[in-house]
Amino acid sequence: MPIKETRKLAVVMFADITGYTAMVQENETAALAKVDIQREVLKRMTQEYGGEVIAFYGDGSLSTYPSAIDAVKCAIKMQKAYTERNVPVRIGLHLGDMIFKEGAVLGEGVNLSAKIEAQGIPGAVLVSSKIQSEIANHPEILTKSLGHYTLGGPH
């Protein structure tokens, strides 16, 4: 029997602890404590904003949200919590047509959100132009354009 896959429009969030490898080399116990904090905050806030944690990858994570506005508000709140706890996290968000299959999320949008996240600095929430379009008429969400980036790889 073929495995069922579902396509739907979703926001994908990649979050990653910046400089984790160096942290582990300096103090493994402290680095692992930062991962625990990152995961606890991410799980709690993702649920609070109607999202779903799909996977954790070492010091990084992948989650999805049905709303761009909720995803951005969640990411901002996460970054405040991470900053208060001295956990340097970058977050990237992208909206696209995703394939949901066996608990995984697949598609070009997943790769794009990871590439967007990689361009950030600790404490940053970077969003694609699709997310920016969705939040543009929400003045409570302050944004600043960093220009246009070519993220590499096939498009």
DRENNU-973212 format. One record per atom (N, C-alpha, C, O, CB): x, y, z; residue in three letters. Coordinates in steps of 0.05 Angstrom, whole numbers, padded with zeros to 5 digits, always signed. Glycine has a CB too. Example, Ala and Ser with C-alpha at 12.3 -4.5 7.8 and 13.67 -1.06 7.14 Angstrom:
<recs>
+00264-00114+00156ALA
+00246-00090+00156ALA
+00264-00066+00156ALA
+00285-00066+00169ALA
+00226-00089+00181ALA
+00257-00045+00142SER
+00273-00021+00143SER
+00258+00001+00157SER
+00268+00023+00161SER
+00282-00012+00114SER
</recs>
This chain:
<recs>
+00017-00024+00000MET
+00000+00000+00000MET
+00018+00025+00000MET
+00036+00027+00017MET
-00019+00000+00024MET
+00013+00044-00019PRO
+00030+00068-00020PRO
+00026+00085+00005PRO
+00005+00086+00017PRO
+00023+00084-00045PRO
+00048+00099+00011ILE
+00048+00117+00034ILE
+00034+00143+00026ILE
+00040+00155+00006ILE
+00077+00122+00044ILE
+00015+00151+00043LYS
-00001+00175+00037LYS
+00016+00200+00042LYS
+00030+00203+00062LYS
-00026+00176+00055LYS
+00015+00218+00023GLU
+00028+00244+00026GLU
+00007+00265+00021GLU
-00012+00262+00005GLU
+00052+00247+00006GLU
+00010+00287+00035THR
-00008+00309+00033THR
+00007+00334+00026THR
+00028+00340+00037THR
-00025+00313+00059THR
-00004+00350+00008ARG
+00008+00376+00001ARG
-00008+00398+00014ARG
-00033+00397+00013ARG
+00010+00381-00030ARG
+00005+00417+00026LYS
-00009+00440+00036LYS
+00010+00464+00039LYS
+00034+00461+00042LYS
-00022+00434+00063LYS
-00002+00487+00038LEU
+00013+00512+00042LEU
+00019+00514+00072LEU
+00001+00512+00089LEU
-00003+00537+00032LEU
+00044+00519+00078ALA
+00052+00520+00107ALA
+00077+00538+00110ALA
+00092+00542+00091ALA
+00058+00492+00118ALA
+00080+00548+00133VAL
+00104+00563+00141VAL
+00124+00543+00153VAL
+00116+00527+00170VAL
+00098+00587+00160VAL
+00148+00543+00144VAL
+00169+00526+00155VAL
+00189+00544+00170VAL
+00198+00564+00160VAL
+00184+00509+00133VAL
+00195+00535+00195MET
+00214+00549+00211MET
+00238+00531+00216MET
+00235+00509+00225MET
+00201+00558+00238MET
+00262+00541+00210PHE
+00287+00529+00218PHE
+00298+00546+00240PHE
+00300+00570+00238PHE
+00307+00526+00194PHE
+00307+00533+00262ALA
+00320+00547+00284ALA
+00345+00531+00291ALA
+00345+00507+00291ALA
+00301+00549+00309ALA
+00367+00546+00296ASP
+00392+00533+00300ASP
+00409+00549+00320ASP
+00409+00573+00319ASP
+00408+00530+00273ASP
+00422+00535+00338ILE
+00440+00548+00357ILE
+00466+00555+00342ILE
+00479+00538+00330ILE
+00446+00530+00382ILE
+00473+00581+00344THR
+00497+00591+00330THR
+00522+00584+00346THR
+00523+00588+00371THR
+00495+00621+00326THR
+00542+00573+00332GLY
+00568+00568+00346GLY
+00567+00543+00364GLY
+00584+00541+00382GLY
+00576+00591+00361GLY
+00549+00525+00359TYR
+00545+00502+00377TYR
+00570+00484+00378TYR
+00578+00475+00400TYR
+00521+00486+00368TYR
+00583+00479+00356THR
+00606+00462+00355THR
+00628+00473+00373THR
+00641+00459+00389THR
+00617+00459+00327THR
+00633+00499+00372ALA
+00653+00512+00389ALA
+00645+00510+00418ALA
+00662+00507+00436ALA
+00658+00541+00381ALA
+00619+00513+00424MET
+00609+00511+00451MET
+00615+00484+00463MET
+00624+00481+00486MET
+00579+00517+00452MET
+00610+00463+00447VAL
+00615+00436+00456VAL
+00644+00432+00462VAL
+00651+00419+00483VAL
+00605+00415+00435VAL
+00661+00442+00446GLN
+00690+00439+00450GLN
+00699+00454+00475GLN
+00718+00445+00489GLN
+00706+00449+00426GLN
+00686+00476+00481GLU
+00694+00492+00505GLU
+00682+00480+00530GLU
+00696+00478+00550GLU
+00685+00521+00501GLU
+00656+00473+00530ASN
+00643+00463+00554ASN
+00618+00447+00545ASN
+00597+00458+00541ASN
+00635+00487+00573ASN
+00622+00421+00543GLU
+00601+00404+00532GLU
+00575+00405+00550GLU
+00553+00405+00539GLU
+00611+00375+00531GLU
+00579+00405+00576THR
+00555+00406+00594THR
+00539+00431+00590THR
+00514+00430+00588THR
+00564+00404+00623THR
+00552+00454+00588ALA
+00538+00479+00584ALA
+00525+00480+00556ALA
+00503+00490+00553ALA
+00558+00503+00586ALA
+00538+00469+00536ALA
+00527+00468+00509ALA
+00502+00451+00508ALA
+00482+00458+00496ALA
+00548+00457+00489ALA
+00503+00428+00521LEU
+00479+00410+00522LEU
+00456+00423+00538LEU
+00433+00419+00531LEU
+00486+00383+00536LEU
+00462+00439+00558ALA
+00442+00454+00573ALA
+00428+00474+00554ALA
+00404+00478+00557ALA
+00454+00468+00597ALA
+00443+00487+00536LYS
+00432+00506+00517LYS
+00413+00492+00498LYS
+00392+00502+00491LYS
+00454+00520+00502LYS
+00420+00467+00490VAL
+00402+00452+00472VAL
+00376+00445+00487VAL
+00355+00448+00475VAL
+00416+00425+00463VAL
+00378+00438+00512ASP
+00354+00432+00528ASP
+00336+00457+00529ASP
+00312+00454+00527ASP
+00362+00423+00556ASP
+00348+00480+00534ILE
+00332+00505+00535ILE
+00320+00511+00508ILE
+00296+00517+00507ILE
+00350+00529+00544ILE
+00335+00508+00487GLN
+00325+00513+00460GLN
+00301+00496+00454GLN
+00281+00505+00444GLN
+00347+00509+00439GLN
+00303+00470+00460ARG
+00281+00452+00455ARG
+00256+00457+00472ARG
+00234+00456+00462ARG
+00290+00423+00459ARG
+00261+00463+00497GLU
+00238+00468+00515GLU
+00223+00493+00506GLU
+00198+00493+00504GLU
+00248+00472+00544GLU
+00237+00515+00500VAL
+00224+00539+00491VAL
+00210+00534+00464VAL
+00187+00542+00461VAL
+00245+00562+00488VAL
+00223+00521+00446LEU
+00211+00516+00420LEU
+00186+00499+00421LEU
+00166+00506+00409LEU
+00232+00502+00401LEU
+00187+00478+00437LYS
+00163+00461+00439LYS
+00139+00476+00451LYS
+00117+00475+00441LYS
+00169+00436+00457LYS
+00145+00491+00473ARG
+00124+00505+00487ARG
+00111+00527+00469ARG
+00087+00529+00467ARG
+00134+00517+00513ARG
+00128+00543+00457MET
+00118+00565+00441MET
+00106+00557+00414MET
+00087+00569+00405MET
+00140+00585+00436MET
+00117+00536+00403THR
+00106+00526+00378THR
+00077+00517+00383THR
+00059+00523+00367THR
+00122+00502+00366THR
+00073+00503+00404GLN
+00046+00494+00411GLN
+00028+00518+00417GLN
+00005+00519+00408GLN
+00046+00475+00436GLN
+00038+00537+00432GLU
+00023+00561+00439GLU
+00013+00576+00414GLU
-00009+00588+00414GLU
+00040+00580+00456GLU
+00029+00576+00392TYR
+00022+00591+00368TYR
+00010+00573+00346TYR
+00009+00581+00323TYR
+00046+00605+00357TYR
+00002+00549+00353GLY
-00012+00532+00334GLY
+00005+00517+00314GLY
-00004+00507+00294GLY
-00032+00547+00319GLY
+00031+00516+00320GLY
+00050+00502+00302GLY
+00054+00473+00310GLY
+00042+00463+00329GLY
+00076+00516+00301GLY
+00072+00460+00296GLU
+00079+00432+00302GLU
+00109+00429+00298GLU
+00120+00436+00278GLU
+00063+00413+00283GLU
+00122+00417+00319VAL
+00150+00411+00317VAL
+00152+00385+00301VAL
+00141+00365+00308VAL
+00164+00408+00345VAL
+00167+00386+00279ILE
+00170+00363+00261ILE
+00194+00347+00269ILE
+00193+00322+00271ILE
+00173+00372+00232ILE
+00217+00360+00274ALA
+00241+00345+00281ALA
+00261+00363+00295ALA
+00262+00388+00291ALA
+00254+00333+00256ALA
+00278+00350+00311PHE
+00302+00363+00322PHE
+00326+00350+00309PHE
+00327+00326+00305PHE
+00303+00361+00353PHE
+00346+00367+00301TYR
+00370+00358+00289TYR
+00394+00368+00305TYR
+00404+00389+00300TYR
+00373+00368+00259TYR
+00402+00352+00325GLY
+00424+00362+00342GLY
+00416+00388+00355GLY
+00399+00388+00373GLY
+00450+00365+00326GLY
+00429+00410+00347ASP
+00423+00436+00359ASP
+00404+00452+00342ASP
+00400+00476+00347ASP
+00449+00452+00362ASP
+00391+00440+00323GLY
+00372+00454+00305GLY
+00345+00441+00306GLY
+00341+00419+00318GLY
+00383+00454+00277GLY
+00326+00454+00293SER
+00299+00443+00292SER
+00284+00452+00267SER
+00291+00472+00254SER
+00283+00452+00317SER
+00263+00437+00261LEU
+00245+00443+00239LEU
+00217+00442+00250LEU
+00209+00422+00263LEU
+00249+00423+00215LEU
+00201+00463+00246SER
+00173+00463+00254SER
+00157+00477+00233SER
+00167+00492+00216SER
+00170+00477+00282SER
+00130+00472+00234THR
+00112+00484+00214THR
+00089+00499+00228THR
+00083+00493+00251THR
+00101+00462+00195THR
+00078+00518+00214TYR
+00056+00534+00224TYR
+00036+00539+00201TYR
+00044+00541+00178TYR
+00067+00561+00235TYR
+00010+00540+00208PRO
-00010+00546+00188PRO
-00012+00575+00181PRO
-00024+00583+00161PRO
-00037+00535+00196PRO
-00002+00593+00198SER
-00004+00622+00195SER
+00023+00635+00195SER
+00039+00631+00213SER
-00022+00634+00217SER
+00028+00652+00175ALA
+00053+00667+00174ALA
+00055+00687+00197ALA
+00076+00690+00210ALA
+00056+00682+00147ALA
+00033+00700+00204ILE
+00032+00720+00225ILE
+00039+00706+00252ILE
+00055+00716+00267ILE
+00005+00734+00227ILE
+00026+00684+00257ASP
+00031+00669+00282ASP
+00060+00659+00283ASP
+00072+00659+00304ASP
+00011+00646+00285ASP
+00070+00649+00261ALA
+00098+00639+00260ALA
+00118+00661+00266ALA
+00137+00657+00281ALA
+00104+00627+00232ALA
+00113+00685+00255VAL
+00132+00707+00260VAL
+00130+00716+00289VAL
+00150+00721+00302VAL
+00125+00731+00241VAL
+00105+00719+00299LYS
+00102+00727+00327LYS
+00115+00706+00346LYS
+00127+00714+00366LYS
+00072+00730+00334LYS
+00112+00681+00339CYS
+00124+00660+00355CYS
+00155+00662+00354CYS
+00168+00660+00375CYS
+00115+00632+00345CYS
+00166+00666+00331ALA
+00195+00668+00328ALA
+00206+00692+00344ALA
+00227+00690+00356ALA
+00202+00671+00298ALA
+00192+00714+00343ILE
+00200+00738+00359ILE
+00200+00732+00388ILE
+00219+00739+00403ILE
+00182+00762+00352ILE
+00179+00719+00398LYS
+00176+00712+00426LYS
+00198+00692+00434LYS
+00210+00694+00456LYS
+00148+00701+00432LYS
+00204+00673+00416MET
+00225+00654+00421MET
+00252+00668+00425MET
+00267+00663+00444MET
+00227+00633+00399MET
+00258+00686+00406GLN
+00283+00700+00408GLN
+00286+00716+00433GLN
+00308+00718+00445GLN
+00286+00719+00384GLN
+00265+00728+00443LYS
+00266+00742+00469LYS
+00273+00723+00491LYS
+00290+00729+00508LYS
+00239+00756+00475LYS
+00261+00699+00491ALA
+00266+00679+00512ALA
+00295+00668+00509ALA
+00308+00664+00530ALA
+00246+00655+00510ALA
+00304+00664+00485TYR
+00332+00654+00481TYR
+00352+00675+00490TYR
+00372+00668+00502TYR
+00336+00647+00451TYR
+00347+00700+00484THR
+00365+00722+00492THR
+00367+00724+00522THR
+00388+00727+00533THR
+00356+00749+00479THR
+00344+00722+00535GLU
+00343+00723+00565GLU
+00359+00700+00577GLU
+00370+00703+00599GLU
+00314+00722+00575GLU
+00360+00678+00563ARG
+00374+00654+00574ARG
+00401+00650+00562ARG
+00414+00629+00566ARG
+00357+00629+00570ARG
+00411+00669+00546ASN
+00437+00668+00534ASN
+00441+00644+00516ASN
+00461+00630+00517ASN
+00458+00668+00556ASN
+00420+00639+00499VAL
+00422+00617+00479VAL
+00422+00631+00452VAL
+00401+00641+00444VAL
+00398+00596+00483VAL
+00444+00631+00438PRO
+00446+00645+00412PRO
+00434+00629+00389PRO
+00446+00610+00378PRO
+00476+00651+00405PRO
+00409+00637+00381VAL
+00394+00622+00361VAL
+00389+00640+00337VAL
+00383+00663+00340VAL
+00368+00611+00373VAL
+00391+00628+00313ARG
+00382+00641+00288ARG
+00356+00627+00280ARG
+00353+00603+00284ARG
+00404+00639+00265ARG
+00338+00642+00268ILE
+00312+00631+00259ILE
+00307+00641+00231ILE
+00310+00664+00224ILE
+00289+00639+00278ILE
+00299+00622+00213GLY
+00291+00628+00186GLY
+00263+00618+00180GLY
+00256+00596+00189GLY
+00311+00617+00166GLY
+00247+00634+00166LEU
+00219+00627+00160LEU
+00214+00630+00130LEU
+00223+00649+00117LEU
+00200+00644+00176LEU
+00199+00611+00119HIS
+00191+00612+00091HIS
+00163+00600+00089HIS
+00156+00581+00103HIS
+00211+00597+00073HIS
+00147+00611+00071LEU
+00120+00601+00065LEU
+00121+00588+00038LEU
+00130+00600+00018LEU
+00099+00624+00066LEU
+00111+00563+00036GLY
+00110+00549+00011GLY
+00093+00525+00011GLY
+00082+00517+00031GLY
+00138+00542+00003GLY
+00090+00513-00013ASP
+00075+00488-00016ASP
+00092+00465-00007ASP
+00112+00459-00019ASP
+00066+00485-00046ASP
+00084+00452+00015MET
+00100+00431+00027MET
+00087+00404+00024MET
+00063+00402+00021MET
+00105+00437+00057MET
+00104+00383+00024ILE
+00094+00356+00023ILE
+00097+00345+00052ILE
+00119+00344+00063ILE
+00110+00338+00002ILE
+00075+00335+00063PHE
+00075+00322+00089PHE
+00072+00292+00085PHE
+00053+00283+00073PHE
+00052+00334+00108PHE
+00093+00277+00094LYS
+00093+00248+00089LYS
+00106+00234+00113LYS
+00129+00240+00119LYS
+00108+00242+00063LYS
+00092+00216+00125GLU
+00103+00200+00147GLU
+00115+00217+00169GLU
+00137+00210+00180GLU
+00123+00180+00137GLU
+00103+00239+00177GLY
+00113+00256+00198GLY
+00136+00274+00190GLY
+00146+00289+00206GLY
+00123+00239+00220GLY
+00143+00273+00164ALA
+00165+00290+00154ALA
+00152+00312+00136ALA
+00130+00310+00127ALA
+00186+00274+00137ALA
+00168+00334+00132VAL
+00160+00355+00114VAL
+00181+00357+00093VAL
+00205+00359+00099VAL
+00156+00383+00129VAL
+00172+00356+00068LEU
+00191+00356+00045LEU
+00184+00379+00026LEU
+00161+00389+00027LEU
+00190+00329+00031LEU
+00202+00386+00009GLY
+00197+00406-00011GLY
+00219+00428-00011GLY
+00234+00430+00008GLY
+00170+00418-00007GLY
+00219+00443-00033GLU
+00238+00464-00036GLU
+00237+00485-00013GLU
+00257+00496-00005GLU
+00235+00478-00063GLU
+00213+00489-00003GLY
+00209+00508+00019GLY
+00225+00501+00044GLY
+00233+00519+00058GLY
+00180+00511+00025GLY
+00228+00475+00049VAL
+00244+00467+00072VAL
+00273+00475+00068VAL
+00285+00486+00086VAL
+00242+00436+00076VAL
+00284+00470+00045ASN
+00311+00478+00039ASN
+00315+00508+00040ASN
+00335+00518+00050ASN
+00320+00468+00011ASN
+00295+00523+00030LEU
+00297+00552+00030LEU
+00297+00563+00058LEU
+00312+00582+00065LEU
+00274+00565+00014LEU
+00280+00552+00076SER
+00279+00563+00103SER
+00306+00557+00117SER
+00315+00574+00133SER
+00256+00550+00119SER
+00319+00535+00112ALA
+00345+00529+00123ALA
+00366+00548+00113ALA
+00383+00558+00128ALA
+00353+00500+00117ALA
+00365+00555+00087LYS
+00384+00574+00076LYS
+00380+00602+00087LYS
+00399+00617+00091LYS
+00382+00574+00045LYS
+00355+00609+00091ILE
+00348+00635+00102ILE
+00359+00637+00131ILE
+00372+00657+00138ILE
+00318+00641+00102ILE
+00354+00616+00146GLU
+00364+00616+00174GLU
+00395+00619+00175GLU
+00405+00633+00192GLU
+00356+00589+00188GLU
+00408+00606+00157ALA
+00438+00606+00156ALA
+00449+00634+00151ALA
+00473+00639+00157ALA
+00448+00587+00135ALA
+00433+00652+00140GLN
+00443+00680+00135GLN
+00441+00698+00159GLN
+00452+00720+00159GLN
+00426+00692+00112GLN
+00428+00688+00180GLY
+00423+00705+00203GLY
+00445+00707+00223GLY
+00466+00694+00220GLY
+00399+00696+00217GLY
+00441+00723+00243ILE
+00459+00725+00266ILE
+00443+00717+00291ILE
+00418+00716+00290ILE
+00471+00755+00269ILE
+00457+00711+00313PRO
+00442+00704+00337PRO
+00422+00726+00345PRO
+00428+00749+00345PRO
+00461+00699+00361PRO
+00397+00717+00351GLY
+00376+00735+00359GLY
+00359+00744+00335GLY
+00339+00757+00339GLY
+00388+00759+00372GLY
+00367+00737+00311ALA
+00353+00746+00287ALA
+00330+00727+00279ALA
+00332+00703+00283ALA
+00372+00749+00264ALA
+00310+00739+00267VAL
+00288+00725+00254VAL
+00289+00735+00225VAL
+00281+00757+00220VAL
+00260+00728+00268VAL
+00298+00718+00207LEU
+00298+00725+00179LEU
+00275+00712+00165LEU
+00268+00689+00170LEU
+00325+00718+00165LEU
+00262+00727+00147VAL
+00238+00716+00133VAL
+00242+00719+00103VAL
+00256+00737+00093VAL
+00213+00731+00142VAL
+00229+00702+00088SER
+00229+00704+00059SER
+00210+00726+00050SER
+00194+00736+00066SER
+00221+00676+00046SER
+00212+00733+00024SER
+00194+00754+00014SER
+00165+00745+00015SER
+00147+00762+00018SER
+00201+00760-00016SER
+00159+00719+00014LYS
+00132+00709+00016LYS
+00121+00714+00044LYS
+00098+00722+00048LYS
+00130+00679+00010LYS
+00137+00710+00065ILE
+00129+00716+00092ILE
+00125+00746+00095ILE
+00106+00755+00107ILE
+00149+00705+00113ILE
+00144+00762+00085GLN
+00142+00791+00087GLN
+00116+00801+00075GLN
+00103+00819+00086GLN
+00166+00804+00073GLN
+00108+00790+00052SER
+00083+00798+00040SER
+00059+00792+00058SER
+00040+00808+00059SER
+00079+00783+00013SER
+00060+00770+00072GLU
+00038+00763+00090GLU
+00036+00781+00115GLU
+00014+00785+00125GLU
+00041+00734+00099GLU
+00058+00791+00124ILE
+00058+00806+00149ILE
+00059+00837+00144ILE
+00059+00852+00163ILE
+00081+00798+00166ILE
+00061+00845+00119ALA
+00065+00873+00112ALA
+00044+00892+00124ALA
+00050+00915+00130ALA
+00066+00876+00082ALA
+00019+00882+00126ASN
-00002+00900+00136ASN
-00007+00896+00166ASN
-00029+00902+00176ASN
-00028+00895+00120ASN
+00013+00887+00180HIS
+00012+00884+00209HIS
+00034+00902+00222HIS
+00056+00893+00226HIS
+00016+00854+00218HIS
+00027+00927+00227PRO
+00047+00946+00237PRO
+00059+00939+00264PRO
+00080+00949+00271PRO
+00035+00973+00239PRO
+00046+00921+00279GLU
+00058+00912+00304GLU
+00082+00894+00301GLU
+00097+00889+00319GLU
+00036+00898+00321GLU
+00085+00884+00276ILE
+00109+00868+00270ILE
+00128+00885+00254ILE
+00125+00891+00231ILE
+00101+00842+00253ILE
+00149+00894+00268LEU
+00169+00912+00256LEU
+00189+00895+00240LEU
+00200+00876+00250LEU
+00183+00929+00277LEU
+00194+00904+00215THR
+00213+00890+00198THR
+00232+00910+00186THR
+00227+00934+00185THR
+00199+00874+00176THR
+00255+00899+00177LYS
+00275+00916+00163LYS
+00285+00899+00140LYS
+00294+00876+00144LYS
+00298+00925+00182LYS
+00285+00910+00116SER
+00295+00896+00093SER
+00326+00895+00094SER
+00339+00915+00100SER
+00286+00910+00067SER
+00336+00871+00089LEU
+00365+00868+00087LEU
+00374+00865+00058LEU
+00397+00858+00052LEU
+00374+00843+00103LEU
+00355+00871+00040GLY
+00361+00869+00011GLY
+00354+00842+00000GLY
+00341+00826+00014GLY
+00391+00875+00006GLY
+00362+00838-00024HIS
+00356+00812-00038HIS
+00380+00794-00037HIS
+00403+00803-00041HIS
+00347+00817-00067HIS
+00375+00769-00031TYR
+00397+00749-00030TYR
+00392+00727-00050TYR
+00369+00719-00054TYR
+00399+00738-00001TYR
+00413+00717-00061THR
+00412+00692-00077THR
+00422+00670-00058THR
+00444+00671-00049THR
+00429+00694-00103THR
+00404+00651-00053LEU
+00410+00631-00032LEU
+00425+00607-00043LEU
+00432+00589-00027LEU
+00385+00623-00019LEU
+00430+00606-00068GLY
+00446+00584-00080GLY
+00430+00559-00083GLY
+00408+00556-00073GLY
+00470+00578-00062GLY
+00441+00540-00098GLY
+00428+00515-00103GLY
+00407+00518-00125GLY
+00403+00540-00135GLY
+00415+00504-00078GLY
+00395+00496-00133PRO
+00375+00497-00154PRO
+00350+00511-00145PRO
+00342+00510-00122PRO
+00368+00468-00163PRO
+00338+00525-00164HIS
+00313+00540-00158HIS
+00291+00530-00175HIS
+00268+00539-00173HIS
+00316+00570-00162HIS
</recs>
